[in-house]
Amino acid sequence: MELTTLLDSPWLPPAVGAALVVVPTAWRYARHAVTLVHELGHAGVAVATGRRLSGISLHADTSGLTVSRGKPRGPGMVATAAAGYLAPSVVGLLLITAVRLGWVTETLWVAMGLLAVTLVFIRNLFGLVVVLAAGAAVGVTASRADADLQVLLVASAAWFWLLAGPRTVVELWGHRRRSRTGTSDADVLARLTHVPAAVWNLVLLALTLAALWPAVDRLLD
């Protein structure tokens, strides 16, 4: 198959996205980007529901922490706690939509703006490095890549986020069984709603899998 044919293949973005999620070495590094989006999901919903964002930390072990102030219970807190594991899938859907509507360059610049705002709330050095690296990658793509390459990269990123969503929820299940610390998002949701953490784990998995359908449907169309 010629290179130009390969680059034009609609199967290339899902293949790239899947490789980043499935290949262990790739996932080890790409997982930091997932943590960033996870924490931004918490932060964005916290602000949207009237909470005050205090700070975001990202760690080398791919864990993260977002601290916000506000009511300790209620719908806003539930939405904030649930947002982290759903955020990668939401980003994937937004990127797929941007590709479909032809808003790829605009979306890249919006992402740059969001990352710039994120810098204000980062509270540790490793988190600063992750955000700066993400900003550099997005900035170079927005300013230097041609239109076709932008579409390819953004579509590949969309598939990465859509596939990373279910994987991180499956990892959550394993983490809860191993650590039993009761500090995971599913455990927090269980305490807030009195619905078992295992049920929340299944709900998050169902939602992240459902988010894949628009991309799969477009691919098979």
N, C-alpha and C positions, 0 to 999 in steps of 0.2 A: 504494500500500500504506500503511495506517495505521501510525503510529509504534508503537502497542502491538503490532500484528501483527509488525512488523519486529523489535522487541525480543524477542518470543517465538520468533522463528525459530531453529531449531537451526543454521542456516547462518551466523548472525551471528558467533559466536565464531571459527570458522575463517576467515571473511572478515577480521575484525579482526586475527587472528594473522598471516594471510598479508600483509596490508597493512604491518604492522610489519616484516616480513622482506623484502618485495619493493620497497616504495617507498624510493628512495634516501635521502631526507631523514629518514624515520622510522627506517630502519635505522642511519643514522649515529649517532643517539642511543640507540636500543634496543640497539645492539651493546655498549654499556658494561654493560648488565645481563647480557648473555651472557658477557662476560669475567668478571664477578663470579661467576656460577654455575660457569663453567669452572674458575676458581681454587679455589672452594670444593669442587669435585669432587676436585681434587688434594689439597686440605687434608684433607677428610673421609676419603678412602681412606688417606692417609698415616697419620693418627692411628689408624684402624681396623686397620692392619697393623703397628702397633707403632712407627712412626716418630715423631720429636719435631718438632712444627710450630714453625718459627722465626718466620715472618712471611709476609704477603701484601701485594703491591704491585699497584696498578691504575694504568694510565697513560692520558693523554689521547688517545693514538693507538690506543686499544682493546687494547693489549697488556697482559700481566700477568705476574706472577712469584710463584710459591709456593715457599718454601724450607723443606725439612724435613731432619732429620738421622736417619741410620740406616744400615743396610747399603747399600752402593752398587749391589748387584746382588741378584737373587733375585726370587721371586714378588711380594713386597710392593712392590718398586720398580717392577716391570712394571705391577702394578695401579694404582699411583699415577700413573705416566706415562700410562696409557691412560684414566684417569678423567676428565680434563679435557674432552675432546671428546664423551664420552658423558654428562656431567653434565646438559646442557640437556634431552636426551631423557628421562633418568631423572626430572628435575623435572616435565617435561610429563606423563609417565605417572602420577606421584604426584598431580598436580593433577586429572587426568582421573578417577582413582580417587576422590579426595576429593569431586568433584562427584557422581559416581555413588552414593557411599555417604551423601551428605548431611553431610559433615564439613568444609564449606567454612570456617566461622568458626573452628573449632578449628585447621584447617590454617594460616589466616592468623596466628593467635597463635603457633603453633609457628615459623612463618617469622620473626616478630618476635623470638622468643627466639634463633634461630640468628643473625640479623643482629646482635643485641646481643653475642653471644659473638664474632662476627667482628670487631667493633670492637677487641677486645683484641689481635688479631693484625695489624691494618692498620699498614703501616709508611710510608705516604706520604700527603701532604695530599689529592691527587686521589682516592686510594682511600677516604679518610675521607669525602669529599664524596659519592662514589657510594654508599657504604653508608648514610650518613645519609639521602640522597634515597630510596633503596630502602625504608629503614625508615619514612620518613614516608609514602610511598605505601601501604605495607602497613598501617601503623597507622591511617591515615584510613579505608581500606577496611574494616578489621576493626571500628572503633569507630563509624563514622558511616554507612556504607552499609547500606541495608536488605538483607534476605536475597536478594531477587531480583537486585539489582544486584551483590551479592557473587558470586552464582553466575555471572552474565554476565561479570564481570571475571576471575574465576578460570578459567572455561572458556576465555576469550579468551587469558589468559596461558598456559594449557596448550597451546593450539594454537601460540602464538608460540614456546614452547620446543621443541615437537616439530618445527616447521618450521625453526627456527634451527639445530638440531643438524646436519641434512644440509648446510645452507648453509655453516656454518663449516668442515665437513670438506672441502667443495669448495674453499673459500677456502684451506684448508691446502695443497691440491694446487698451486694457483697460486702461493702464497707460497713453497713449496719450490722450484719451478721458477725463480722470479725471484731469490730471495736466495741459494740454495745455501750457506747458512751452516752447515747441519747441526745446528741448535739446536732445530728444531721437535720437538713431542712424537713425531711419527712417526719422526724421526731418532734420538731418544733410545731409542725402543722397538726400533729396528733394531739399535742398538749393544748393547742389553741381551739381545736374543733371537737375533741373527744372522739375523733374517727381514727382507728388504728393506723399506725405508720405504714404497715404493709399495704393497706388499702390506698393510702396516698401514693405510695410507690407505684402501684398498679395504675392509678389514675394518671400520674405523670407519664408513665410509659405509654399508655393508650393515646394520650394527647400528642406526644412527640412522634409516635408512629403515624398517627392520623395526619400530621403536618407534612409527611412525605408524599401524600397522595397527589396534591396539585403538581408537584415536580415530576412524579412518575407518570401521571396522566399526560402531561405535556410531552414527555419523552416518547411515549408510546403513540401519541396522536399522529 
